Amino acid sequence: MANRTAVALKLTVSSDDPWPGMWASFERALKAEGKAERTLKTYGESAHVFHTWSLSNHLPTDLGHIDKQQVERFVIWLREEGAKPATRLMFDSGLRRREVAALMVEDLDLPGKQARVTRKGGKEGFAVFGNQVARDLDRYLRMRDRHPLNDETVTRDGVKVQPLWLAQKGQLTADGVHFVIKHRAEQAGITRRVFPHLFRHTFAHMLKSQGATDEIVMALGGWSDSKSMRRYGAGARMQRARDAHKDLSPGDRLR
């Protein structure tokens, strides 16, 4: 294992390889959780080995995104099934699964179409959402009132608050969000692997496809620097370029 790790750590990556940024982001998250340096080193060596193996076997290292048709089919199916709007909120606001799971009823501002969130690293911020998600959340809150555990509270910053998402045994956890999304995607007939962070990539891709600037995407998604943000939706960069070329083609503008 030691020799394989040594080879992996000497890996030279290309300028468009998303791996360095992905690991840097993961490392920051681990540090924010208080992981020891020894743990960081172990995770890093293992991740480097896996990345080297992926490249040597010509496997993709970019997470990609879900296309618009899959998103629409998934969202329609979720609404018809009466599922919690957590997934639709993630599509619309780019929230991470831990940010979604940590939401409290008191965090919602439905008239303002926003929710207070604690971002990676403990930073406070707001996630914004559209009219459809606001209506879905309003409907969900009325359904939540009928849940057997609707009066359950937790203490946050010395104040009792109510978890927004309730499962059978209480507050929905971040791992619970992962399980629900994976299970729901399978039920909806989406054949590709679906996981919560894929929605964040889809969020960035769809915003960029509609012409949003890096500044806007950063602000809406809660990214602290543009380098990290540009990794999201990067796998669909060429598709966005092709779509733009249809309207901007130099050849088509010649007489």
Buried (B, 14 or more C-beta within 10 A) or exposed (E): EEEEBEEBEEBEEEEEBBBBBBBEBBBBBBEEEEBEEEEBEEBBBEBBBBBBEEBEEEEEBBBBBBBEEBBEBBBEBBBEEEBBBBBBBBBBBBBBBBBBBBBBBBBBEBEEBBBBBBBBEEEEBBBBBEEBBBEBBEEBBEEBEEEEBBEEEEEBEEEEBBBBBBBEEEBBBBEBBBBBBBEBBEEBEBEEEBEBBBBBBBBBBBBBBEEBEBEEBBBBBBBEEEEBBBBBBBBBBEBBEEEEEEEEEEEEEEE
